[in-house]
Amino acid sequence: MQTPHPTRTTRIRRASIAVLATVVALCGGYVAACALVPVPAPTVQLEAQSPRVFTVDESAVQDAVDGYGRPSAVGWLDGEEVWANDDEAQPLASITKLITVLVGQEAEPLGQGEDGPTHTWSAADVELQDELQEIDGIAFPIPEGTEVTRKQMLMLALIPSANDFATAYAHSIFGDNAGFVSAVADWAERNGLDSLAVREPSGMDDGNVASPADVVRIARLALKDPVLAEIVSTERATMPWGIGEVENTNPLLGAMTGAVGVKTGHTDVAGYNLAAAASGSYADRELTRIAVVLGRDTQDERARDARALLNRLGDTPERLAVASTGEYLGQITSIDGQLIELSADETVDAVLVPGEELTRTIDATGANITIAGPTGDMSVAVRRDGSIEDPTLLWRLTHPRELFFR
C-alpha cells in the first residue's frame, strides 16, 4: 500500500511549528541569559578629595625664631622638624654634657632605678678638680679613693653641671679623652648631627660646637632616654661626701609651668646658652616642646628668650575637623541608575602641630575612611543613604547593550 504524501497545508503547519519552537527556544535562552548574567559592580564616584592631607601652617613658628638676632631654634619632642634662624655651629659650653651622657648611655646604658657600676675616684680625677677650680670651672672636690656610682656621676654632671664629674664619667666608660672623642664622632654621624664637633666631655673647650637645630635634636634624644629625662627634670638633689644639696642650673624648672629640663651652658666665648623643654596638654593631647637659645648676653636673657619661644610654640597646635557627621563624600550609582549618597558616619577631630601631617583616605568601594596621623591610625564608617537592589528582569530584558556589550 502506498503512503500518502502530506498535503501542502500540513507541511506549512509543521514548518511553522518548527520555527515557533526555535523562536521560543531562542527567546527562552535570551531570557535565561539576561536573568543570569552578572551585572557590573556599582560605580563609586567620590566628590570629597581622597587622599586628603591635613597640615598646620608653619610660618608662625619660623617667624618666632626669626624674631631673634641671636641663634635660636625650636621643635617638638615627637617629630623631626626643626625651625632655626642660624645654621652655623656655635660653642655649646655645658650643653656638651648632654652629648657626653648620651654617648655614654649608648655604650653602657644605665637603667631606671639602677645605680650602675662604681668608679673609684683617682689621683687623675683629683688633679682635674684642682685644675678646674683654678679656671673657675664647676667642681665638687672629693677625696681620692671615694667610690662614686654611675648615677651619682650623671646627677652631678647634669643637675649642678659639674665639669669634674662629667669628665670622670666619660673617662670611666671610654678610657680617656681620645676614646671619648672618637665615640662622639661615630655617634654624631649615625644620628645625622652634621654640625656637631666635640673635643672634650665637660664643655670647657669652646671647640665643642653644634648648630641650634642640632641642639634641638640632641635635646630630643636626651628627653627620650628615661634615665636622663628624669635627671634633667630634677630641681635639686642631696649628694653625699659633704656636698649636700645641689640645684639645677636650668632657670625654668620650678618657674615655668610644665618645664622638664634640659641643660644650660656658659663660657665667656659661648655666652649664655639654654636648651629648654616644657610639656602641656593641648585639646587632650600631651605634647612636649623644645627651645634652644645660644649666645645670649646674660642669664636673664637666655631664660626670657627660651620661655618666650616655648610659649610661642605652645600657641601653634590646632584642632582640625578631619571628618564631620553627615559630610557628603560622593555617591554610588548602579548600572540601572539607582543612586545612593555617601557621607561620614561620625565626627573626628585631630590636634596637629606644625611639621606634622595627617592623611584621610576613602577606600575605592566607599565603605570606610582611614585616618593616618601622628597619634596612630583609625577607621571611620561611611554611611550609605539607601541601598542598591538587583536590576529587575524587565530592565535586564530591555537593556542588552548594558548587560552584554559593556
C-alpha positions in Angstrom: 0.0 0.0 0.0 1.4 3.4 -0.9 1.9 6.1 1.9 0.0 9.2 1.1 2.0 12.4 0.7 1.4 15.2 3.2 -0.6 18.0 1.9 0.9 21.4 1.3 -1.1 22.7 4.3 0.3 20.1 6.6 3.9 20.9 5.5 3.3 24.5 6.2 1.9 23.8 9.6 4.9 21.6 10.5 7.3 24.3 9.4 5.6 26.9 11.4 5.7 24.8 14.5 9.4 24.2 14.0 10.0 27.9 13.5 7.9 28.7 16.6 9.8 26.2 18.6 13.0 27.7 17.5 11.8 31.2 18.4 10.6 30.0 21.7 13.9 28.3 22.4 15.8 31.4 21.4 13.6 33.6 23.5 14.0 31.3 26.4 17.7 31.3 26.1 17.8 35.1 25.9 15.6 35.4 28.9 17.8 33.0 30.8 20.9 34.7 29.7 19.5 38.1 30.8 18.4 36.7 34.1 21.7 35.0 34.9 24.4 37.3 33.5 26.2 39.1 36.4 25.8 42.9 36.4 28.9 45.1 37.0 29.5 46.5 40.4 28.0 49.9 41.2 30.3 52.8 40.3 31.7 54.8 43.2 32.2 58.5 42.5 33.9 60.4 45.3 33.3 64.1 45.5 35.5 64.5 48.6 39.2 64.7 48.0 40.9 61.3 48.6 43.5 61.1 49.9 43.3 64.4 51.7 46.3 65.7 53.6 45.9 67.9 56.7 48.7 70.1 57.9 49.2 73.2 60.1 50.8 76.4 58.8 54.4 76.5 59.9 55.0 80.2 59.2 54.2 81.3 62.7 56.9 79.0 64.1 59.6 80.3 61.7 58.5 83.9 62.4 59.0 83.2 66.1 62.7 82.1 65.8 63.4 84.7 63.1 62.4 87.4 65.6 65.6 86.9 67.5 69.0 88.3 66.4 70.9 85.5 68.3 71.0 81.8 67.4 67.7 80.2 68.2 65.7 77.0 67.3 62.6 75.2 68.3 61.0 71.8 67.7 58.7 69.2 69.2 59.9 66.2 71.1 57.8 63.8 69.0 58.8 64.8 65.5 61.7 65.5 63.2 61.0 69.1 62.0 63.2 71.9 63.5 62.9 75.6 62.9 66.1 77.7 63.3 67.3 81.2 62.4 71.0 80.2 62.1 72.7 77.2 60.6 76.2 77.9 61.9 77.8 75.7 64.6 78.0 77.6 67.9 80.0 77.0 71.1 78.0 74.7 73.3 79.6 75.2 76.7 78.0 72.8 79.2 75.3 71.7 76.8 78.1 69.4 75.8 77.2 67.3 78.8 74.0 66.2 77.1 76.2 64.7 74.4 78.6 63.2 76.9 75.8 61.3 78.7 74.0 60.2 75.6 77.1 58.7 74.1 77.9 57.1 77.5 74.3 55.7 77.8 74.6 54.1 74.4 77.9 52.5 75.2 77.0 51.3 78.7 73.3 52.0 79.5 72.1 52.7 83.0 68.6 51.5 83.5 65.8 53.2 85.5 66.2 52.5 89.2 69.8 51.4 88.9 72.9 52.9 90.5 75.2 51.3 88.0 78.9 50.4 88.4 81.1 52.1 90.9 84.0 54.4 89.9 86.9 54.9 92.4 88.0 58.5 92.4 91.6 58.5 91.2 94.6 60.8 91.5 93.9 62.0 88.0 90.3 62.9 89.0 91.6 64.9 91.9 94.2 66.6 89.7 91.4 67.6 87.2 89.3 69.0 90.0 92.2 71.2 91.1 92.7 72.4 87.5 89.1 73.2 87.1 88.9 75.2 90.3 91.8 77.4 89.1 89.9 78.4 86.0 86.6 78.8 87.7 85.2 75.5 86.4 82.4 73.8 88.3 83.9 71.1 90.6 82.9 69.3 93.8 86.2 68.0 95.3 86.1 64.6 97.0 89.0 62.6 98.3 91.0 60.1 96.2 89.6 56.6 96.8 86.0 57.7 97.1 83.6 55.3 95.5 81.1 57.0 93.2 78.2 55.3 91.4 77.5 56.0 87.8 74.1 57.5 88.7 75.8 59.9 91.1 78.2 61.0 88.3 75.2 61.6 86.0 73.3 63.6 88.6 76.3 65.8 89.4 77.1 66.3 85.7 73.6 67.3 84.7 72.0 69.0 87.8 74.6 71.4 89.0 76.6 71.0 85.8 79.8 69.6 87.4 82.6 69.6 84.9 84.8 67.2 87.0 82.1 64.5 87.3 81.2 64.8 83.6 84.8 64.2 82.6 85.2 61.3 85.1 82.0 59.7 83.8 83.3 59.9 80.2 86.7 58.5 81.0 85.3 55.7 83.2 83.5 54.4 80.0 85.8 55.3 77.2 89.2 55.1 78.9 90.5 58.6 78.0 89.6 61.7 76.1 90.7 60.3 72.8 88.4 57.3 73.2 85.5 59.6 74.1 86.1 62.0 71.2 86.2 59.1 68.8 82.9 57.7 70.2 81.2 61.0 69.8 82.3 61.4 66.2 80.8 58.0 65.4 77.6 58.7 67.3 77.1 62.1 65.7 77.5 60.6 62.2 74.9 57.8 62.9 72.5 60.3 64.3 72.8 62.8 61.4 74.3 65.6 63.6 76.4 67.0 60.9 77.4 70.3 62.7 78.5 68.6 65.9 82.1 68.6 66.9 83.3 67.8 70.4 86.9 68.0 71.8 86.2 67.0 75.5 83.3 66.0 77.6 82.7 68.8 80.1 82.0 71.8 77.8 85.0 73.9 79.0 86.5 73.8 75.5 84.9 76.3 73.1 85.7 74.0 70.2 82.7 71.9 71.3 80.1 73.2 68.8 76.8 72.5 67.1 74.1 74.4 65.2 71.0 75.4 67.1 68.9 72.9 65.1 71.3 70.1 66.1 71.0 71.1 69.7 67.2 70.6 69.5 67.9 67.1 68.1 70.3 66.4 70.9 67.7 67.5 73.5 65.1 65.2 71.9 67.5 62.3 72.3 68.1 63.2 75.9 64.4 63.5 76.8 63.6 60.2 75.1 66.1 58.4 77.5 64.0 57.9 80.7 67.0 58.0 83.0 68.4 61.2 81.5 64.9 62.8 81.3 64.3 62.1 85.0 67.7 63.7 86.0 67.4 66.8 83.8 63.9 67.5 85.3 65.2 67.3 88.9 65.2 70.7 90.5 67.5 69.8 93.4 69.1 66.7 94.9 71.1 65.9 98.1 74.5 64.4 97.4 77.0 62.6 99.8 80.6 63.4 100.7 79.7 66.7 102.3 78.5 68.2 99.0 74.9 68.5 100.4 72.1 69.9 98.3 72.7 70.9 94.7 70.3 72.8 92.5 69.6 72.5 88.8 71.1 75.3 86.7 68.0 75.4 84.5 66.2 78.6 85.4 62.8 77.5 84.1 62.5 74.4 86.3 60.0 75.3 89.0 59.5 78.7 87.5 57.5 77.8 84.3 54.5 75.5 84.2 55.4 72.2 82.6 59.1 72.8 82.4 61.0 69.5 82.1 64.7 70.4 81.5 67.1 70.1 79.7 70.5 71.9 80.0 72.3 75.2 80.5 75.8 76.3 79.3 78.1 79.2 79.7 81.6 80.3 78.9 83.0 83.8 78.1 83.1 82.8 74.4 79.9 80.9 74.1 77.8 83.4 76.1 74.7 82.1 78.0 73.1 79.0 76.4 70.0 77.1 77.2 68.2 74.1 75.8 64.8 74.1 77.5 61.7 71.9 77.2 58.1 72.1 78.6 55.2 69.8 78.4 51.5 70.6 78.3 48.0 69.4 77.2 46.6 70.7 74.0 42.9 69.7 73.5 43.6 66.4 75.4 46.9 65.8 73.5 50.1 65.8 75.6 52.9 67.5 73.8 56.5 68.5 74.7 58.1 71.4 73.0 61.8 72.3 72.9 63.5 75.7 72.6 67.2 76.4 72.2 68.8 79.8 72.7 72.6 80.3 72.2 75.0 83.2 72.7 72.8 85.3 75.0 74.5 88.1 77.0 73.0 87.3 80.4 71.3 84.5 82.3 68.1 86.5 82.4 68.1 87.0 78.6 68.5 83.3 77.9 65.7 82.4 80.4 63.4 85.1 78.9 64.0 84.1 75.3 63.7 80.4 76.0 60.4 80.9 77.8 59.0 83.1 75.1 59.9 80.7 72.4 58.3 77.8 74.3 55.2 79.8 74.8 55.1 80.8 71.1 55.4 77.2 70.1 52.7 76.3 72.5 50.3 78.6 70.6 50.7 76.7 67.4 48.8 73.4 67.8 45.4 73.3 66.0 42.4 71.2 66.3 41.2 70.2 62.9 37.9 68.6 61.8 39.1 65.6 59.9 35.6 64.2 59.3 32.2 65.5 60.2 28.9 63.6 60.7 26.9 63.9 57.5 29.7 65.2 55.4 29.0 64.5 51.8 31.7 62.2 50.3 30.2 61.1 47.0 27.7 58.7 45.5 27.3 55.1 44.3 25.4 54.6 41.0 24.2 51.2 39.8 24.1 50.0 36.2 20.3 50.6 36.1 20.6 54.2 37.5 19.9 53.6 41.2 21.8 56.1 43.3 22.8 56.3 47.0 24.8 59.1 48.7 27.9 58.5 50.8 28.5 60.5 54.0 30.8 60.3 57.1 29.1 58.4 59.9 30.8 60.3 62.7 32.8 63.4 63.6 36.6 63.1 64.1 38.9 65.8 65.3 42.7 65.8 65.5 45.2 68.1 67.1 48.2 68.7 64.8 51.3 70.8 65.3 53.4 72.4 62.7 55.6 69.9 60.9 53.0 67.1 61.3 50.8 65.5 58.6 47.5 63.6 58.8 46.1 61.7 55.8 42.4 60.9 55.3 41.7 58.2 52.6 38.3 57.0 51.5 38.6 53.4 50.1 37.7 52.7 46.5 34.4 50.9 47.4 33.2 53.8 49.6 33.0 51.5 52.6 35.2 53.4 55.1 37.5 56.2 55.8 41.1 55.5 57.0 42.8 58.3 59.0 46.5 58.0 59.4 48.2 60.6 61.7 50.9 61.2 64.2 49.0 59.7 67.1 48.0 56.5 65.3 45.5 55.2 62.7 41.8 54.8 62.9 38.8 54.0 60.7 35.5 55.8 60.3 32.5 54.1 58.8 30.8 55.6 55.7 27.0 55.9 55.9 25.1 54.8 52.8 21.7 56.6 52.4 19.8 53.8 50.8 20.7 50.5 49.2 21.3 49.1 45.7 18.9 46.4 44.6 19.5 43.9 41.7 18.0 45.2 38.4 14.6 43.8 37.6 14.1 41.1 34.9 12.2 43.6 32.7 15.1 46.0 32.8 17.6 43.2 32.0 15.5 42.1 29.0 15.3 45.7 27.7 18.9 46.7 28.2 21.0 44.0 26.4 23.7 46.6 25.5 24.4 47.3 29.1 24.4 43.7 30.0 26.3 42.1 27.2 28.4 44.8 25.5 29.9 46.8 28.4 
